[in-house]
Amino acid sequence: MTQHEITASALINAPAKLIYRIIADYKNGHPHILPKPYFVSLQVEQGGMGSGTVVSFQMKLMGKLQNFHATISEPEPGRVLVETNDGDDGAVTTFIVDPRGDDQSHVTIKTKTKTHNGFLGKVEGWMTTHLLRPIYIKELQQLAIVASSKSFLFP
């Protein structure tokens, strides 16, 4: 097996602290950035804010409903948040938030997943990239909308 990486990034007009808080808040922030119809549900099983949070979620991919279970860690609190899938694929999705001045943030969503070696792995990688990257681009667009919304308030 080899590692395959899918990445999408965007410059968002909002402070890094706000962006990171939206991403790390799995109860009140993160659910609002998940694009429909791909993300069907998100349930917090433990915690809810950053490291130690455990979530389960469903995604509709290629017409099939798939279940995921992930544990959240923060290798660099305020900058890097990691979702580690507890399933067989060992997928790890990382959110990286880098400030660009006081009012902008460069945000990257990156997933590393396992693929087969050789030609089959190249096909798997190509398909995974073409499936997930557009979803991540929409997620970054949703994040920008949520961050700019004056009506979006945390409790």
Backbone hydrogen bonds in HBPLUS format (Angstrom, degrees):
<---DONOR---> <-ACCEPTOR-->    atom                        ^
c    i                          cat <-CA-CA->   ^        H-A-AA   ^      H-
h    n   atom  resd res      DA  || num        DHA   H-A  angle D-A-AA Bond
n    s   type  num  typ     dist DA aas  dist angle  dist       angle   num
A0002-THR N   A0115-THR O   2.77 MM 113  5.35 163.5  1.79 155.0 160.9     1
A0115-THR N   A0002-THR O   2.80 MM 113  5.35 156.9  1.85 150.7 157.3     2
A0004-HIS N   A0113-THR O   2.74 MM 109  5.33 153.6  1.80 159.7 168.1     3
A0113-THR N   A0004-HIS O   2.88 MM 109  5.33 158.4  1.92 152.7 160.0     4
A0006-ILE N   A0111-THR O   2.86 MM 105  5.23 155.4  1.92 148.7 157.0     5
A0111-THR N   A0006-ILE O   2.85 MM 105  5.23 159.6  1.89 151.6 158.5     6
A0008-ALA N   A0109-ILE O   3.00 MM 101  5.47 148.4  2.10 151.7 161.0     7
A0109-ILE N   A0008-ALA O   2.87 MM 101  5.47 165.7  1.89 166.4 171.2     8
A0010-ALA N   A0107-VAL O   2.92 MM  97  5.46 145.7  2.04 148.1 159.0     9
A0107-VAL N   A0010-ALA O   2.87 MM  97  5.46 169.0  1.88 166.3 165.4    10
A0012-ILE N   A0105-SER O   2.74 MM  93  5.21 169.9  1.75 161.1 162.3    11
A0014-ALA N   A0012-ILE O   2.90 MM   2  5.70 131.2  2.14 108.1  93.1    12
A0105-SER N   A0012-ILE O   2.81 MM  93  5.21 150.2  1.90 149.2 158.7    13
A0018-LEU N   A0015-PRO O   3.14 MM   3  5.51 121.7  2.49 106.8 119.4    14
A0019-ILE N   A0015-PRO O   3.10 MM   4  6.42 168.0  2.11 157.5 160.9    15
A0020-TYR N   A0016-ALA O   2.87 MM   4  5.99 171.2  1.88 155.7 158.2    16
A0021-ARG N   A0017-LYS O   3.09 MM   4  6.18 153.6  2.16 138.2 145.7    17
A0022-ILE N   A0018-LEU O   3.01 MM   4  6.28 156.7  2.07 154.0 159.4    18
A0023-ILE N   A0019-ILE O   3.11 MM   4  6.41 164.3  2.13 154.1 157.8    19
A0024-ALA N   A0020-TYR O   2.86 MM   4  6.01 165.7  1.88 156.4 160.3    20
A0025-ASP N   A0021-ARG O   3.04 MM   4  5.94 133.5  2.27 142.1 151.2    21
A0050-GLY N   A0024-ALA O   2.90 MM  26  4.73 163.6  1.93 140.3 139.4    22
A0029-GLY N   A0025-ASP O   2.96 MM   4  4.95 145.2  2.08 131.0 140.4    23
A0030-HIS N   A0025-ASP O   2.71 MM   5  5.68 158.9  1.75 146.0 153.3    24
A0026-TYR N   A0048-GLY O   2.74 MM  22  5.05 141.2  1.89 157.3 165.4    25
A0032-HIS N   A0029-GLY O   2.96 MM   3  5.72 144.4  2.09 123.9 132.8    26
A0033-ILE N   A0030-HIS O   3.01 MM   3  5.47 158.7  2.06 117.2 123.7    27
A0039-PHE N   A0035-PRO O   3.06 MM   4  6.03 171.1  2.07 153.4 156.1    28
A0060-LYS N   A0038-TYR O   2.68 MM  22  4.93 153.3  1.75 140.5 149.9    29
A0040-VAL N   A0058-GLN O   2.83 MM  18  5.30 160.3  1.87 139.6 145.4    30
A0058-GLN N   A0041-SER O   3.11 MM  17  5.23 151.8  2.19 128.0 134.0    31
A0043-GLN N   A0056-SER O   2.79 MM  13  5.34 167.7  1.80 169.1 171.7    32
A0056-SER N   A0043-GLN O   2.95 MM  13  5.34 156.0  2.00 151.1 158.9    33
A0045-GLU N   A0054-VAL O   2.76 MM   9  5.38 160.6  1.79 152.9 157.9    34
A0046-GLN N   A0054-VAL O   3.28 MM   8  4.97 148.2  2.39 137.6 135.2    35
A0054-VAL N   A0046-GLN O   3.01 MM   8  4.97 155.7  2.07 130.6 133.3    36
A0053-THR N   A0050-GLY O   3.13 MM   3  5.96 152.3  2.20 143.9 148.4    37
A0052-GLY N   A0072-ILE O   2.93 MM  20  5.61 159.1  1.98 153.1 146.7    38
A0072-ILE N   A0053-THR O   2.81 MM  19  5.18 162.4  1.84 165.1 165.1    39
A0055-VAL N   A0070-ALA O   2.91 MM  15  5.41 163.0  1.94 156.8 162.4    40
A0070-ALA N   A0055-VAL O   2.87 MM  15  5.41 165.0  1.89 154.1 159.1    41
A0057-PHE N   A0068-PHE O   2.99 MM  11  5.31 155.9  2.05 134.8 141.3    42
A0068-PHE N   A0057-PHE O   2.82 MM  11  5.31 149.8  1.91 163.8 170.9    43
A0059-MET N   A0066-GLN O   2.95 MM   7  5.33 157.2  2.00 149.6 157.0    44
A0066-GLN N   A0059-MET O   2.76 MM   7  5.33 165.2  1.78 159.0 164.2    45
A0061-LEU N   A0064-LYS O   2.89 MM   3  5.31 154.4  1.96 156.2 149.0    46
A0064-LYS N   A0061-LEU O   2.97 MM   3  5.31 163.8  2.00 114.2 119.3    47
A0086-ASP N   A0069-HIS O   2.72 MM  17  5.59 174.1  1.72 163.1 164.1    48
A0071-THR N   A0084-THR O   3.04 MM  13  5.32 154.4  2.10 137.8 141.3    49
A0084-THR N   A0071-THR O   2.92 MM  13  5.32 172.7  1.93 152.6 154.3    50
A0073-SER N   A0082-VAL O   2.89 MM   9  5.19 154.8  1.95 147.9 155.7    51
A0082-VAL N   A0073-SER O   2.84 MM   9  5.19 170.3  1.85 152.5 153.5    52
A0079-ARG N   A0076-GLU O   2.84 MM   3  5.45 154.5  1.91 148.1 151.1    53
A0080-VAL N   A0076-GLU O   2.76 MM   4  4.88 170.5  1.77 142.8 146.2    54
A0097-VAL N   A0079-ARG O   2.81 MM  18  4.94 160.9  1.84 148.7 154.8    55
A0081-LEU N   A0095-PHE O   3.00 MM  14  5.19 160.6  2.04 148.5 154.8    56
A0095-PHE N   A0081-LEU O   2.79 MM  14  5.19 168.1  1.81 160.8 164.8    57
A0083-GLU N   A0093-THR O   2.74 MM  10  5.10 169.3  1.75 159.6 163.3    58
A0093-THR N   A0083-GLU O   2.88 MM  10  5.10 161.4  1.92 154.4 155.8    59
A0085-ASN N   A0091-ALA O   2.89 MM   6  5.34 165.7  1.91 171.2 174.2    60
A0090-GLY N   A0087-GLY O   3.37 MM   3  5.95 158.1  2.42 112.6 118.1    61
A0092-VAL N   A0112-LYS O   2.94 MM  20  5.31 155.1  2.00 149.1 157.4    62
A0112-LYS N   A0092-VAL O   2.86 MM  20  5.31 157.5  1.91 146.4 152.2    63
A0094-THR N   A0110-LYS O   2.66 MM  16  5.13 163.4  1.68 155.6 160.6    64
A0110-LYS N   A0094-THR O   2.88 MM  16  5.13 157.7  1.93 148.8 155.7    65
A0096-ILE N   A0108-THR O   2.89 MM  12  5.09 161.1  1.92 148.0 153.9    66
A0108-THR N   A0096-ILE O   2.91 MM  12  5.09 156.1  1.97 144.7 152.2    67
A0098-ASP N   A0106-HIS O   2.92 MM   8  5.10 168.2  1.93 147.3 151.2    68
A0106-HIS N   A0098-ASP O   2.75 MM   8  5.10 168.0  1.76 157.1 158.4    69
A0100-ARG N   A0104-GLN O   2.78 MM   4  4.90 162.8  1.81 135.9 130.7    70
A0122-LYS N   A0118-GLY O   3.11 MM   4  6.49 146.6  2.22 146.4 156.3    71
A0122-LYS N   A0119-PHE O   3.07 MM   3  5.07 118.7  2.46  94.9 110.2    72
A0123-VAL N   A0119-PHE O   3.01 MM   4  6.36 155.2  2.08 153.7 160.2    73
A0124-GLU N   A0120-LEU O   2.90 MM   4  6.18 161.7  1.94 150.1 155.5    74
A0125-GLY N   A0121-GLY O   2.83 MM   4  5.97 160.1  1.87 146.0 151.7    75
A0126-TRP N   A0122-LYS O   2.94 MM   4  6.09 159.2  1.98 143.9 149.6    76
A0127-MET N   A0123-VAL O   2.91 MM   4  6.12 167.3  1.92 154.0 157.4    77
A0128-THR N   A0124-GLU O   2.84 MM   4  5.99 162.5  1.87 151.5 156.9    78
A0129-THR N   A0125-GLY O   2.92 MM   4  6.03 163.0  1.94 149.4 154.1    79
A0130-HIS N   A0126-TRP O   2.97 MM   4  6.17 165.7  1.99 151.5 155.4    80
A0131-LEU N   A0127-MET O   2.94 MM   4  6.05 127.6  2.22 140.2 153.8    81
A0131-LEU N   A0128-THR O   3.26 MM   3  5.07 135.7  2.47  91.8 104.0    82
A0132-LEU N   A0128-THR O   2.84 MM   4  5.94 178.1  1.84 159.6 160.0    83
A0133-ARG N   A0129-THR O   2.97 MM   4  5.49 156.3  2.02 141.0 148.8    84
A0135-ILE N   A0132-LEU O   2.95 MM   3  5.12 118.9  2.34 103.1 119.4    85
A0136-TYR N   A0132-LEU O   2.91 MM   4  6.24 156.8  1.96 160.0 167.5    86
A0137-ILE N   A0133-ARG O   2.93 MM   4  6.22 154.0  2.00 153.3 160.7    87
A0138-LYS N   A0134-PRO O   3.07 MM   4  6.29 157.2  2.12 142.3 147.6    88
A0139-GLU N   A0135-ILE O   2.87 MM   4  6.15 148.5  1.97 144.5 154.5    89
A0140-LEU N   A0136-TYR O   2.90 MM   4  6.16 153.2  1.98 148.7 154.7    90
A0141-GLN N   A0137-ILE O   3.03 MM   4  6.31 148.3  2.14 142.2 151.2    91
A0142-GLN N   A0138-LYS O   2.86 MM   4  6.14 155.5  1.92 149.3 155.7    92
A0143-LEU N   A0139-GLU O   2.89 MM   4  6.11 152.7  1.96 144.1 152.0    93
A0144-ALA N   A0140-LEU O   3.03 MM   4  6.28 152.8  2.11 142.7 148.9    94
A0145-ILE N   A0141-GLN O   3.07 MM   4  6.37 153.2  2.14 144.9 152.1    95
A0146-VAL N   A0142-GLN O   2.86 MM   4  6.12 168.0  1.88 158.1 160.8    96
A0147-ALA N   A0143-LEU O   2.89 MM   4  6.00 163.5  1.92 149.7 154.7    97
A0148-SER N   A0144-ALA O   3.06 MM   4  6.13 141.6  2.21 138.8 148.1    98
A0149-SER N   A0145-ILE O   3.05 MM   4  6.10 121.8  2.40 141.6 155.8    99
A0149-SER N   A0146-VAL O   3.25 MM   3  5.18 146.0  2.37  97.3 107.1   100
A0152-PHE N   A0149-SER O   3.35 MM   3  5.40 155.2  2.42  97.9 105.0   101
